[in-house]
Amino acid sequence: FPIWDGNILVYNSVDNSNTNIRGKIPIQVKGTTVKKFSEGTRKYQVRINDLEGYLGEGGAIYFFVKIINPRNSRIYYASLFPLVIDDLLSRKKEGQKTISAEFKLLNESDIKHIESICHEFLFHRERQFSTIKHRIPMEEMENLQKLSFTVFAPREHLYKHILENELVLYGQRENESMDLPISKIKTKSIIRSMDLKVSINSKEYFENYKVEKSEEENIIILGENIRVNLENGKLNYKIKGNFITRFKEVKFMKDLLQARHFYIGEYKVEGVTLTRGEEKTIKNYYEYLMEIKNILNFFNVKEDLEMDSLSEDDYFRMKVLIDIILYNKEIKSKSLESGIMHFNMANINILVIVLVDEDKIINVYDYFDSIERTKCNIVSDDGEIIGEGCICTELKANDIIRASNLNLEKLESSIKRIPLIEAYAYQVNFLVLELIKSFDIKNDLIDCLYTAFNLCEWLEEFDNNSAIYKINKLQTIKRIRKLNEEEKERLMIMREDFKEDIPILCGVSILLENKTDFEYYFRKMDEEEQKEFKEFPIYKLLEEF
């Protein structure tokens, strides 16, 4: 092709035999005289016809020589493999003859650098020559099963090369084995994780740290949001993340302000600086986080508070709890009434008992701490008090799954402290059903099943002849494991003992996984009875067979 001025032969090693040739790179050379040299990269016009010709043959390396005199010249180059040419041609307009391409200064004295340019060109030409027409759009990156890039640089200059040069990104679609070109990308920074502990006065704060290297600066990252500039010692902290992250980082910052140093492994880091305003902000914010921690501990909340999601209303509710519980402040409300409430704050939902006195002063108590202290009577239909009850038997599955302060041990002990009578046993059994429903809605609440099982056994001790208590116990077991032969035999005996009780026979059929029998008995119910039966958690077990 006349558009080429020659070729570069690239060998696999120092052996220059024909059998050792890795590839041949077409080259184009242009030149011009100048009065002085320009630094860095430069842009030159390349003919579009030439680019289209290069693309048909897999690309070329284009050299542009600036000459002041025969002894004083500089060479610039552009590695025009298929993806680069495709990007350039995508910018052309109708009738356009030339297009601007970026050329880099060639270090003529560095043979290794020149070799890496050639090897990189061949690497990308081989992978792009037949695939450039199928390159993957950037918009598809999130859906790819694999992303990759290759760096051509000596190990000692690896990070410098990555930061100073664009990398070619390849991707692999799902269920495909071929890497397709995507685009050239510029690396903003490189982050490495380092397995050395971060401590102050022998107290460990972080198990590891990160080093972020960019063209402008070197940064140490502690936790997720603490950034220390190694060159000037300036510390930057961005208040961000969940409560546990914030508390750990702010605690470190507070202790750092006092010690004025920290350790990475055995290496002591000093000279870290903050403004007085920043120091005051850290101290005040630590005190605020301590208040939140005390509130979460007061309500026995183990879940991490997603503070990035807190709304203004959430912060207000948190302040109300802090004022009332930690500082015994008198907060009044004209509209609030006594009762059971959910305090929502981002992902946290605290179940509380609110009591409003005659002066409209609000008192807030942890629901599960207050169960035993809250008197509850069971009243008959005609208004007569027939016994003592427990307020937690009124809980619904929605209350249980939402409560971040759920305490099943206190719930169970509070229920069992009251002697069973028939009316109370009836209420406890309904709570058992709600506990089972809670597990069905949220499968990580396995402890709800164990609590339901314990309550069923307690109910059986009260009335060993109740088929309902036995079936409810067995359906909790079935959600934990398969029924054993003894348990199945009990169900078959129950089927004989309760021949006329259609709901019991339906329940037994489900537990024995006998769909034919279930459908037979279920058809014997009227429409209203069927609708009621479907609301029971045992009906969900039908999905298993």
Secondary structure as UniProt FT lines:
FT   TURN            2..3
FT   STRAND          6..11
FT   HELIX           18..20
FT   STRAND          21..33
FT   STRAND          42..47
FT   HELIX           48..56
FT   TURN            57..58
FT   STRAND          60..69
FT   TURN            70..71
FT   STRAND          72..80
FT   HELIX           82..89
FT   TURN            90..91
FT   TURN            94..95
FT   STRAND          98..105
FT   TURN            108..109
FT   HELIX           111..128
FT   TURN            129..131
FT   HELIX           132..134
FT   HELIX           138..143
FT   STRAND          146..148
FT   HELIX           155..157
FT   HELIX           158..164
FT   STRAND          166..172
FT   TURN            174..175
FT   STRAND          180..186
FT   STRAND          190..194
FT   STRAND          198..200
FT   TURN            201..202
FT   STRAND          203..206
FT   STRAND          209..213
FT   STRAND          218..222
FT   TURN            223..225
FT   STRAND          226..229
FT   TURN            230..232
FT   STRAND          234..237
FT   HELIX           243..259
FT   STRAND          261..264
FT   TURN            265..266
FT   STRAND          267..270
FT   HELIX           276..298
FT   TURN            299..300
FT   HELIX           307..309
FT   HELIX           312..321
FT   HELIX           322..326
FT   STRAND          339..345
FT   TURN            346..347
FT   STRAND          348..356
FT   TURN            358..359
FT   STRAND          361..366
FT   HELIX           367..370
FT   TURN            371..373
FT   STRAND          377..379
FT   TURN            381..382
FT   STRAND          385..388
FT   HELIX           391..394
FT   HELIX           397..402
FT   TURN            404..405
FT   HELIX           408..416
FT   HELIX           422..441
FT   TURN            443..444
FT   HELIX           446..462
FT   TURN            464..465
FT   HELIX           467..480
FT   HELIX           485..497
FT   TURN            498..500
FT   HELIX           502..511
FT   TURN            512..513
FT   HELIX           515..522
FT   TURN            523..524
FT   HELIX           527..534
FT   HELIX           537..544
//
